[in-house]
Amino acid sequence: MSDPAAHKGLTFPLFVPADRPERFSKACAAGTDSVIIDFEDAVAPDSKVAVRRIPERALPVDRKVRLFLRVNAVQTPWYRDDVAFARSVGFDGVVLPKTESAQQIADLRAALDPGRMVIALVETVAGLAAIDEIAAEADQMAFGSIDFAEDMGCAHTRLALLPIRSRIVQAARMAGRIAPIDGVTTTTDDAAIIADDAAHSIEMGFAGKLLIHPKQIAPARGAFRPNAADLDWAQRVVAAAGDGATLAIDGAMVDAPVVARARRILERERTLS
């Protein structure tokens, strides 16, 4: 198994509705690393065709963030034209909702220009059943927790979704892919709730969190940053582990896995600084 990219490439993609082009530039300047223009959930069925006429001037040219398009699902009548639009405009990648097979990803990749990223949204029980093949084919996965809970008929709670989150992270690890992105928090005004959800995401092994409002950026990123105590511990562990020998820090044994964890903490701090 190749060395995984877990915990590298931390990302906090911000959704913006495709029918609100006046928000595109604002979203790209809001302070996150990537923006997803949303053709799916944010657009009513009777507007699905119209949003493909987004004026090119609405898409920021000098942006410093990655720009993605969330197309409608493969099973919908809008999918093929959405993908054609994504290719013609030249997005950095496409977010594929309700991904349920590796073949769906392969077909999408073949329809895009080379080098475009494909993020597979896992939102259904069928998608979870094919999670290993999806993880191997996608550039990265994301968890659509709200849709998944609805499809499974379970509560949208941490306890109910704990094994699902763990399974998705495990699949990415086994495939040697970047760790997945966790789902959205529907609250936009309560920074404490957003930060707490993001802290759960990093605890579960995710490499970022999907966002639906600019107000969520700072608390989500802040929760992913190691606290002062963890940073101090990680710095001391890495400094003391120069020769690779087993040692003790704060009365606890430090061996190779612990040193690796310390290095991940420091890498996370560097990424978010």
N, C-alpha and C positions, 0 to 999 in steps of 0.2 A: 504494500500500500504506500502511495506517495505521501510525502510530508504535507499535511493539510494546511490550508491557509486560514484556519479558524482563528478568530479574534483579530485578524488583520483586515484592512479595508473596511473599517467601521463606517456605516452609512445610515443616514436618516432621511430617506426620500420623502418629499413633501408633495402630496396630491394637490392638484389644482383643476377645477372643472374645465372641460374643453370648451364649454359654451360661455366662458368668462375670459376672453382673450386679454382684456385689460388687466388681468391679474398675473399674466405670465411673467412679465418683467419683474413685478414686485416679488413674486415667489422666488425667482432666480436670485434676487438680491436680499432675501430674507435671512440668510446666514446659515443655510444648510448646504450639503454637498451635492444634492441631486433633486430634481423636480420631475414629477410624473404628471403629464397632461392626461386627464382621465376621460376616455371615450365611453367607459362602461357605466359604473354605478352613478356617476355624477350627471349623466345626460339622460333625459327622458326619451322613450322610444321614438316619439314623433320628431325628435331633433337629431337623431343619430346620423342621418345623412347630411344634414345642414352643417354640422360641426366639421366635416371634412373640407369645408370651404374657409377654414381659418386663414386669414390673410398672412402671408409670409412675414410681413413687417411686425406682426404680433409676437413672433418668436425671436427672442434676444439673440443677436449675432455674437456679441462680445461677452457672452456669459462665461463665468468661471465655474459653473456647475454642469454636471451631466444632465442631459435632457432625455427623458424616456416617454414613451406613449403606452398607456394601458389600452389595448384594443378590447373589443368585445370578444366573448368566448368563442371557441372554435365552432360550437354547436349553433351559433346564432346566424341570422342572415346577413349581418353586417361585417362579419369577421374578414372575409377576403378583401373587401374594399378598404377596411381599416388597415390591413397589412400593406396594401398597395400605397396607401397614403403615407404610412410610416416610412416606406422605402423612398418615396418621392421627395419627402421633406428632409430625410437624412437625420433622424433621431439617433442618439447614441445607443439606443437599445429599445426593446419592447418588453412590456410586462404582460404576460399571458395569464389571464384569469382562468380559474377552474381547470387547471392543468390536470390531466388524468392519464397521460402516457408519455413515454419518451418519443414516440412517433410524432405526436403533436408538436413537440419542441423541434424535432429534426425538420419537419415540414415547414415550420415557421422560419427556422434558420436558413433553409434553402431559398425562401422567398425574400430574404433580406440581403442587403449588401454584405460582403464579407467583413468580419470584424465587429458586427453589431452584437451587443450583449442581449441575452434572453434571460429574463427573470421569471421563473415559474411560480405562480401563486397557487399554493396548495389550499384548497377551500372546500373539498368534498371528501367523503369517505372513500370514493373510488380513487381519488388522487392519493390518499394515504395508503391505499392498498398497493399502489404502484410507486411508492415513494423512493425505493432504491433505484429503479430505472430512471425516474425523473431527476433524482439527485445527480446521477452519472451524466445525464445529457444536458441539463441546464447549466448556465454559468453561475447562477445563484438561485436559491429558493427563497420564497417569502411565505409567511403563514397568514392566510385570511381567516382569522379566528372566528369572526362573527358569522360569516357564511358557513364555516365548517360546523359551528355549534348548531346552526339552523338545520343543516343537512343531516347531522347525526341525531338531532332531537334532544340534545343535552343542554344544560345550562352553560351560559358563557361566563364561567368562573375559572379561577386558576386551578382549583382542585379537579374539576371535570376535564380540563384540557391539559393537565400536567403530563399524562402519558403521551398525548399527541405532540406536544411541544418537544418532549424528550426524543420521541421517535424521529421527528423531522431533523433535529440537530444531529442525532446519531447517523442518519442516512447521509447527510452532508459530509460528516467526518469519514465515513467509510468510503465515500466516493472521492475523498481528497479535495473537496470543493471548499470555497469560502463558506464560513458559517452562515446560516440563513438569517433573514430579517424577520423580526417579530411583527405581529399585527398591530392595528391601530387601537388607540384609546379614544372613546367617543367623547369624553369630557375635554373641553377646550379651555375652560376658564380656571380650572383648579390645578395649579402647578404641582401641588403635593401628590395628587392622584396620578398625574402623568409621570412624575419622577418615580413614584412607587412602582408603577407598571414597568417602567424602563429598568428599574433595579431588578425586577423579577426576570426581565428579558435577559439581562447579562448574567444573572444567576443560573439561568437555564442553558446558557451557552450560545445565545444569539449574537450576531455581529451588527445589530442595529435595530431600528424600529420604524415602521411606517407612520407617517404623520399626516394629519388632515387640516392643520391650522398653524400659521407661523408662531402663535403663542406656545406651541408645544415644543419648539425646537430647543430653546434654552434648558428647560427642565429635563428633557430626554437626554440631551448631550451631557448635562451635568450629572445625571444619575450614572452614566456610563464611565465617567471619570473616576479613577480610584481616589478614595479619601486619603487624608494626610497620613493616617496610621498605616494603611496598606502600602502607601508609597515608601514610607520609612522602612517598613519591614522588607519590602521587595529590594530596595537599594542595599540594605545590609546583607540580605541573603546573597544577592549577586556578587557583591564585593567580597564576601567571605568564601564564595564557592569557586575561587579561581583555579584551584588545582583539581577540582572534581571529587575531592574526598568527602565522605559523609561527616557532617558536623552537627552541632546543636546551636539553635538560635532561639532565645527566649524560652529555653528549657524544652524545646521540641526538636526532634530529629529532622535534619534537612538532607534530603538525598536528591537524585536527579529529577524526579517528577515535581518536587517542591521548587527546585531552582527554575524549572521550566515555567511553573506558574508565576513565579516572581518576575521572570522576563516578560511574560505576557502582560502582567500588570504595568510594567514600565513601558512596554510598547503601546498599550492602550492610552497611557498618559501622553506619550509623544504624539500619537495620532490626533488626540483631541485638543492639544495645546494650541 
